[in-house]
């Protein structure tokens, strides 16, 4: 009788085929998930929430002030120029005025309406929050996020 020995294990070709298959599947998943789009959608969702927070605080203030809006909100074409950008919380009123920013510190005073003015996720420097606020001659307020990504338009008018 002949003694037959069999070797157990994987050949190099089998290992390479499995690695290639996993690489192809990983590439398809990464393309399908598209992380940059997902991150952009997340930042836009934050912008939508921030815009609604600001406009709700403005109207809560107006309810408590017998219909009067904060005096710093000017009557212009909605979201038309950087002169209507909201000033960040913590910036001095004089700095906001000299930078032509809209001072909404009346909303954050004693944290009555909002704790702080939200800041756009893409804004890291400067005194502006990255959101614009305007009112029409009929006292309709518009808050918008001009830095929205993926060609999104984020604006709320009430």
Secondary structure, 3 states (H helix, E strand, C coil): CCCCCCCCCCCHHHHHHHHHHHHHHHHHHHHHHCHHHHHHHHHHHHHHHHHHHHHHHHHHHHHHCCCCCCCCCCECCCCCCHHHEEECCCCCHHHHHHCCCECCHHHHHHHCCCCCCCCCCCCCCCCEEEEEEEECCCCCEEEEECCCCCCCCEEEEC
